[in-house]
């Protein structure tokens, strides 16, 4: 799971643990998709309260591989308001949008433009930093 996905799950841990009903659809879906093993399903289902089940699932998910977060979002189909909130948070934490391309369309590379204009080079640099995070 990507660090930004872990951060979103951590940020909304209390909300998720209070609002989800994992036993009905979420756990079966994650098992079906191979995100959770049978033993992990049993670990979650053995918890006494719904909140404890949610917290156990949230403890397991970050270590279940690169598909875990996407499968979790897909499993939230009955909880679309929660899924939408998680996606919104991901967009907000990633910045205002995709980085601007380094090429301005004139046939010259962004590097050359940056050399000609000091201010242009400063604008290009944050986009490069943004790309390195992912």
Helices and strands as residue ranges (DSSP letters): H 3-11, H 13-19, I 22-26, H 27-32, H 38-45, H 50-61, H 68-75, G 76-78, H 80-94, H 110-116, H 118-133
